[in-house]
Amino acid sequence: MADWFSSPLFGITLSIAAYGIGYWIQKKLRTPAANPLLIAIILVILFLKLTGIPLEAYNAGGDFIAMFLAPATACLAISIYRQLPVLKKNLIPVLAGSTVGAGVSMGSVYLLCRLFRLDEKMTASLLPKSVTTPIAMGVSEQLGGIVPITVAAVVFTGILGAIFAPLMIKIFRVRSPIAAGLAIGACSHAVGTSKAVELGEVEGAMSGIAIGTVGLVTVILGMVLS
């Protein structure tokens, strides 16, 4: 049994089981607040705490799953390819919206960090919160941030986006699927994009495009700031 808990299969199995339970709960409750990823995180933490299993044992499998994060994001190219005519027709608005979204995201984070008097290290950790995890980790490291805090901020931002994006679209009466997709992707990266895909194929494709363009702009801004 000890060998099982120290093997990568333990972390992989626990992650899949926790997410499966979270997905089942969401289907039963039918509310955006019951986000499967958030539920899975809570379940994994509770399990490790109650059993006393060290985090290192879980990470042996958790890190293996994390390896597939970038390839999974790249798979969004399928929906983007299907929506190429829409992209070509709206190329300038798409690029402009994504660029502005990246600038507003980093600018608002910087101003809030100054307002709450957070130090430079914490500010650098939070600046790339709206881009996908692999990019955010690189930008945070480049700026001298604390990478684990960056990862936590990215996950939390994505979950909030997935929960509140449909509500915000209704409140602000966003009728354009292109605008809705870009907004979700620019603010809440891959986790939010999973919700955008549920809203429609155009929304999912535009959100996937926003992940790439916002990530690129964030990397460039990170180079300038460093």
N, C-alpha and C positions, 0 to 999 in steps of 0.2 A: 504493500500500500504506500509506503514511503517513497518508493521508486516512482509510483504513479504521480504523486503530488509534485515531484521534482522534475517530471518530464514535460516537454512542451505540450503534449496532448492534454494535460490538465488545464492549462490556461486557455487553450483553444476550445475545449469542451465546455468549460465554465462560461466563456464569452458567448458562444453560440446558444447555450441553454438560457442564459440570462436575457439575451436579446429576443429569443423565441418567446419567453414568458412576457417580456415587455410588449412584443407585437400582439400577442394574444390579449393582453389587458387592454391595449389600445382599441382592438377590434370590438371588444366587449363594451367598453365605456363610450367609444365613438366620440372622443373629445381630443382636440389637439394638445391639451395639457398633458395627456398620458403619452408622452413621447417615448417610443421604445428604447432609444439610446439613453435617455435620462433614467428610465426605469432599470435598464441593464447596468448602468454605472452604480446605482444605489444597491442593487442586488449583489453585485460583485463585492462591493465594499463591505456590506453586511456579512456576506459569507466568509470573507477573509477575516473579519474582526471576530466573528462568533467561533470560528474554527481555530483561530490562532495561526493560520497558515501565513508564512511571510510573503510580502509583496514580490520578492525576488523569484519565488517559486511560480507565482502567477505570470510574471513578466516573461518567463521562458517561452510561454505560448503566446502571451499578449503581444510581444515584440514581433513574433512570426506573423500574426494577423496584420499588424501595423505595416509590414512590408508590402502588403497588397493595396494600401491606401492610394498610392500614386497610380498604379495600373488601373484601379477601379475608377479613379477620376478621369483617366485617359479614355475610358470606355464611353464617356459622354460624347466622344467624337461621332458615335453612331447616330445619335439624335441630331447632332449639329449638321452632319452630312445630309440627313433627310430634310433639313430645313434650310439648305443652302440658298434656294430661291428667295426665301424671306430675308436671309442674312444679306444677300447681295443688294436687295431692294432697300434695305435699311442700314447699310454699312456705316455711314457717318453717324446717325443717331446712336447706333449700338456702341461704337468706339467712344464717342463723346460721353455717352451716359456712363459707361464703365469707368472711364478716366475720372470723370467728376465724382463718381461714387467712391473710388479709391481715395481721392484727395480729401473729400468730406469726411470719410471714415477716419483716416489718420489725423486729420486736422482737429476733429471733434475730440478724439481720444487725447491728443496732446493738450488741448485747452482744458479738458476736465482734469487731467493729471496735474496741470499747473494750479488749477482752482483748488484741488484737494491737497496740494503741496506734496505730491509723491516725488520720490527721488528719481534721478536720471535712469538708474537701473530698472526700476519698476516701470517707468514710462516707456523705456525701450522694449520691455517685455510685453506691454499691452498694445503698442502701436500696430503690429501686424495681425491683430485679432480677427480681422474679417477675411483673411485669405486662407486657403486650404493648408492643412497642417505641415506638409513638407516645406512649402514656401515660407510659412510663418516661422518655422524653426530656424531656417537659414537666415532670414532677415533679423530675427531676434539675436542670434549669435553674432551677426555682423555688427549690430548696434551695441553689443555688450549687455544684452538683456539676460534674464533668467529663463532658460528654455522650458523647464517644467511648468512655470507660471504661464508662459506663452501658450503652451499646449492646452492647459486648463481653460484659459481665456478663449481660445479658438473653439473648443468643444462647447463651452457655455454659450458663446455667441451663436454658433450653429443651431443649438437646441432652441434658443429663444427665437431665432428666425423661423425655424420649422413650426414652432407653436403659434407665433403671432402673425406670420406673414399673411395667411388667408384673412385674418381679421383686419389687418391694416389695409389690405387691398379693398375690402368692402367699405371700410370707414372713409377712405380717400377716393372711393369710386373709380378705381383704376380699371378702365374698360379694355385697354390694349394688352393682349397677352405678351407682346414683346416687352412693353414697359414693366409689366409684372415680373416676368422672368429675369430681366436685367436687375431689377431692384433686389430680388431675392438672392441672386447669385453674387451681387456686389456686396451685400451685407452679411450673408450667412453661408457662403462657400458651399462645400459639397453636402453638408447636412441639410442646409436649406434647399439645395437643389433636389434632394430626394422628395421634398414636399412639392417643389415646382413641377416635377415629373408627374405627380399625382393630379395636379391642376390641369395639365395638358401637355401635349408634345412640344408645342411652340414655346410654352413657358419653360419647359425642361431644357430645350435646346438653347434658348437665350440665356438661361441661368448658367448653363455649362460654358457658354462663350464668356460670360461675365467673370467666371472663375479664372479663366486664362488671362483675360485682359487686365482685370483688377490685380491679379498676381504679378503680372509683368510690370504694371505701373508701381505697385508697392515695392518691388525689388529695385526699380530705378530710384524711387524716392528714398529707399533705405540706403542706397549707394551715395546719394547726395547728402543725406543727414549724417552718414558716418564719416 
